[in-house]
Amino acid sequence: MSSTEKTGMVVTAMHRYLQQQAFKVFIGYITALAYNYRKGRYDDRNEWASRLANEA
């Protein structure tokens, strides 16, 4: 994984079913980050991601 942009482009070339499954994982992940953010369960290492997930 040399960069997040390159990894994102590779994922779009996967089989369509796998893209669907990867997106479901993504939704589950940001849902969990947002929940933890609202509960105050984050620190400086993941505050940015947790805050953005909560806003989304």
N, C-alpha and C positions, 0 to 999 in steps of 0.2 A: 504494500500500500504506500506508494510514493507520494501521493497527494489525495486529498479528499475529492477534488474535482475529477481526477483520473479514475478513481474508484467509482464515483457516481456514474461516469460515462460507461464503464465496464458493466455495471449493473444493468444499465438500459439495453445492453446487448444480450442479456441472459434470456432464456426461454420466458415467454410471457407469463406462464404459471409461476415461475420462480420470482419474477418481478412482483407479481401480486402478493406472494408470500412474504417477500422482503419488505414490502410496503406495510403489511399487517404487523410485522415485527417493529418497524419504525413507529407506527401509530401506538403500539403498546408501550414502546420505550418512552416516547414523549409524554404519554399519559401518566406513566409512572414518575417521570421527572417532575411534571407539573404538580402531581399529588404531593410528592416529597417537598417541593418548593413551598406549597401552601402550608404544609405542616412544619416548615422550618428545618427540614432534614437535608441540608446542603452545606457546603463550605466553599471557601475561595476557589477550590479546584474545579467545581462544577456549577458555581453560581450562575455564570453566563448562560450555560445550556439550560439549566433549570428555570431561570427567569424567562428565557425565550419560549421554552416549552409551555410554561404557564400562560404566556401571552397568546400563544397559538391556540 
